[in-house]
Amino acid sequence: MLKNNIEKQREKMIAAAKMYGYSSKLTVKYSQELDKMLNVVLFENNTGHEKIS
């Protein structure tokens, strides 16, 4: 489920970048949200916590 959310967030970020530019507030917001999701995955993978499917 997290993988699907990550992919959806990535797509939103790319769409925003294409429409408004890489440094727009919306693109940066989506990028930061994506970073948080990816950090969760990295934490889980590095600490042996529950893996995502």
Secondary structure, DSSP 8 states (H G I E B T S, - for coil): -HHHHHHHHHHHHHHHHHHH-TTSHHHHHHHHHHHHHHHHHHHHHHHT-----
